[in-house]
């Protein structure tokens, strides 16, 4: 287990009608990532994650065909 309080944000683009679905999916996985809507009209969202949840979140996102990766901030 890594000892770190460092958090990352993933920036994603999803169809605006899928934002609520993405939020519910993350909630369903015990909130492994906190979804924040940045621009609902453009479908831009950020997911805040920790080093302990990063791999799980990335695995979930890979299975969602409507998610487009836009970048990351450490």
Buried (B, 14 or more C-beta within 10 A) or exposed (E): EEEEEEBBBBBBBBEBEBBEEBBEBBEEEEEBBBBEBBEEEEBBBBBBBBBEBBEBBBEBBEEBEBBEEEEEEE
